[in-house]
């Protein structure tokens, strides 16, 4: 088992830690990127999130909103404001423009904020699929409870029940809330890339202590048992996995394709207005 600390990469007044990619962990197939924003408290009359209109192509995004609010708008006409415990899933596919900003009410009054955005790769056959977006409030997710933990599933199956998102690549996307002393165990099948990120709290993974803002890397040769123990303060852990795509990845700015020619094509398409506008 290897541990990779997220690196502080502030964005204006937004507290940001990047857990993927980092120099020690440049890739984690099928996951491309993880930015952890916050926790922090915005004062009244703030500027809010800095993610104004920008394009994407060739992958998917999932935004977890643990605290605060995120207002989404995109070039397909979708709009949604996600509150605490909700998520936003977007399939960029052949190209989309969107923005993720703070609603006016949040900018006026301020308040706590903590969000995580993950980028998930698409195989070549799906990189030109139709763009899609959906926001979900907390009550729309699948929630599974143990005696001292809560498991929140966005996509994938647990005990015959499914999260609300039907992932086109079979992704399992979730997070766990662990109370002090909680123990949790789950199997991850072989051939699936595992993303295990300790957001906060004191946790041990398979008996090894892991600090907050740390990505855990486990080998993928065989089925893996992941055993989590919460030690001390309550913990929150992202628990996600997906089939490895095993294709060339060429990422430049907001686009993730298979070749440099496809990246140049993406920029030309966006500049020609083919992604639409927010």
Secondary structure, DSSP 8 states (H G I E B T S, - for coil): -EEEE-EE--BTTB-EEEEESBTTB--BTTEEEEEEEEEEEE-SS-----EEEEEEBSEEEEEEEEES-EEEEETTS-EEEE-TTEEEEEE-TT-EEEEEE--HHHHHH-EEEEEEEEEEE--GGGTTS--EEEEE-GGGSEEEE-SSEEEEEEESEETTEE-SB--TT--EEEEEEE-TT-EEEEEE-TTEEEEEEEEES-EEETTEEE-SSEEEE---SS-EEEEEEE-SS-EEEEEEEEE---S--EEETTEEESSHHHHHHHHHHHHTTTT---
